[in-house]
Amino acid sequence: MTRRKAVAKKTIEVITSDLSGEELEPGQGETIRFSIGGSDYSIDLTDAEADELRSTFDKYVKVASRASSRGTQSTSRKPSGSGRTPEELAHIRAWAKENGHTVSERGRIKSEVLEAFDAAQN
């Protein structure tokens, strides 16, 4: 009886700037979350891009009232594990079918399909 060698699996996460496409080294850049017009957004940026975004928002933040999420009810649905709302996922499924990808009506959408959708939007 032969013994199989143990196989190790290593997953490496590479984060890139959503704006420039620049690869971010571990500990560099950041994910910024913000809301506007009732929609929530998340963007990965280099440190310089994050500073620029904060500078842009700064003049508006200085005169804005801070909103409290306590006691408010939201009519929007909670995002899925992929960070996308059910409406966004339905749109992605429709796009995937129109573009030759195989997706089920329910359940998780493969990361390859999500990546293809995101790439097609840029």
Buried (B, 14 or more C-beta within 10 A) or exposed (E): EEEEEEEEEEEEEEBEBBBEEBEBEEEEBBEBEEEEEEEEEEBBBBEEBBEEBEEEBEEEEEEEEEEEEEEEEEEEEEBEEEEBBEEBBEEBBEBBEEEEBEBEEEEEBEEEBBEBBEEEEE
